[in-house]
Amino acid sequence: MLVTRWKQPLVLENQGLRITVGSAEEAMNWLIHEPNQRSDRWKHAWHTCRAVHEGRLPPEEARSAVRLAAEGTRQ
C-alpha cells in the first residue's frame, strides 16, 4: 500500500491528548476511534480519506476534510 504523506501534518487536540496525523490512512485510523461517527463532518472525512487511499482524490483533500471533522469534535 502506498501512503502519500501530507505536506504539513495535522495536530489534533482532544481532551488533553495531542495526536499528529500525516496521511489519509493515519486519519482513517483516528476517525475509526472517534465516538461521533454519525456526524456529517465525520462521514465526509471518512469518504474523502477512502477516495484518497484509493487514488481518486489528491492527498490534501483528505487533510482539509479531517481538519473540519476535528473542529466538529471540539464543539
N, C-alpha and C positions, 0 to 999 in steps of 0.2 A: 504494500500500500504506500503510495506516495503522499507525503504530508507537505503541504505548502505553508510555510511559516508566514505570519503577518509581518509587515514592515515594522510595526510597533505593537507589542503585546498589550492586552487589556489587563489592568489591575482592578479586580473586583473586590469590594469590601462588603462583608455581610456579617452582622452580629459579632464584630470584633475579629473576624477572620479575613485575611488578605490572600486572595487567590490570583495567580498570574496565568492568563490564558493566551496562548500564542498561535493557535491554529483552529480551524473549524472542527477538527477531530477532538482537540482538547476541550473546545467549547461544548461539543456534544456530551462529553463526559460530565462537565459541570451541569449542563442543562438536565441531564437524566436524574441528577440528585436534587434538583430544585423542587420544593414542595408544591409550588403553584403552577402545575403543568397545564392547567386549563385556560390560562390567560391567552389572549390574542398575541401578545408580545412574545410569550414563550413559544407558541405554535409557529409564529413567523420565524423566530430564530432557529427553531429546530428544522423547519423545512428549508431554510436558506443554507444552514450548515450541511444538510444532506445533499443539496444541489451542488455546493462547493466540493464536497467529498467525492461526488460522482463526476465532477468536472464540467458541470453545466453552468456554473457561475464563477466569476473571479473571486479569489480568497477574501478581498477586502469587503465584499458584500456581506459575508458572514460576520465580520468584525463589527460592522455597523448594526446589524440585527441583534447581535449578542449584547452590545452596549445598551441598546434600547431595552432589551429584556432585563438586564441587570438593573437599570434605572427603575423598572417596574417593581422589582423585588424590594426596593428600599422604601416604597410608599406605605 
